[in-house]
Amino acid sequence: MSKKILGLRTCAYKVPDLNEAKEWYSLAFNVKPYFDEPFYVGFNIGGFELGLLPKEAIRKERAENVLAYWGVENVQKVYNSFLKCGAESHEEPHNVGGELVVASVRDPWGNVIGFIYNPEFLME
């Protein structure tokens, strides 16, 4: 039996106040949720799922063993936009080889949100 991996579908962030986070993510990503329930809020970001999950107690520091990067056309512009929405810098925009550029920020609840420009994966 072989397993066919279809690719990433959802990136979920845990937050203590779902309504507050819904407003912040709506502003930061400039999109309203398509699914909005007390147990989950879902956004369609370029055909991929960004989910918000309620979490009662959040530690101030979070592990960084997984980092999801959202594809963008201009890392610096998106990075600056998120900082203006109240995010904190996690990793300033920088080149990681060839034309690839990455950066990341922390949302107001400590979740790390990554951005990447990779011309191999540009959406048509």
N, C-alpha and C positions, 0 to 999 in steps of 0.2 A: 504494500500500500504506500503510495507516494503522497506527500503533502504538497499542495500548491499554495504558496504564500502569495496573496493578492496585493500586498503592500499595506502601508499604514492607512488607517481609516479615521482614527479618533485620537486626539490628544486631550486629556482631561486634567483639570486643575482643581485642587481641593481648597475651599475657602470657608471661613467661619460665618460669613453673612452673604447668603446667596443673592439677595436683592441688591445689596451694595455692590457686589462683584459683577452682577449682571449689568448694572449701570456703567461701571468702569470699563468692562470689556466691550460694551456697546460703543462707548465713546472712543476707546483706544483702537479698536478694529474697524470702526465706522460701519457697523452692521447691527441690526436688531436680531435677537434670537428667533429661530423658527420653532423651537420647542421650549416651553417655559412652564415647569411644574415645581412644586416645593422640594422635590427630590433630585431634580436635574434640570439644567438649562443648557440647551444646545444651540450652537451657532454654525452656519455653513460658511466656511472660510475658503473660498476658491475651490469648492467641491469636496472639502475635507471637514471633518467634525472637530470643533473645539467645544469641549464640554466643561461645565462647572458642577462640581459635586459639593454638597455641604459637609463640613467637617467641624466637629464641636471644639476640639482643642488643637490648636496649631502651635508647634514649637517655633520659636523665633528663627532658628537656623534649620535649614533643610538640606538633605543629602542631594548631591549633584551627580548621582551615578547615571542618570539618563537626562539628555538634553534634546528636546525637540526643536527643530528649526523650521520656521514658516518661510516658504519661498517668497521673495520680494524682488522687485526690479531695481530698487535703489536702497541699499542697506542703511546708508547714512540718513537719508530722508525719513525712513520708517523709524529708525532708532531715535532720531530727534523728536519725531511726532509722539512717540510713547513717553519720552522724558517729559514733554509738555503736558501729558495727561497725568503725570504724577508717578510714573515708573522711576526706579533707580537704576543707574548703570550697573551692569554685572560684568560685561566685557565690551569694551569700545570696538567700533568697527575696525576690522583689519583684514588684510589679504592672507589667505591660507594656501596660496599656490595658484598659478595661472590667473584666471579671471575670478576665482572664487573669493567672496568676501562674506564674513560672518560677524555677528554682534549679538549681544543678549542683554536683557533688562530683567529686573525683578518687579513683579506687580506689587501692589500695596500689601499683599499677604505673604510675600516672600517667594512666590513661585517664579521660576526662571523661564522666560520666554525668549527663544532664539530666533534669529532672522538670518537668512542666507540668500545670496545671489549666486546662482549656479546656472550658467547658460546651457548646460546639458539638460536641464529640467524646466525650461521655460514653458509656460502654458501658451497655447495658440489662442 
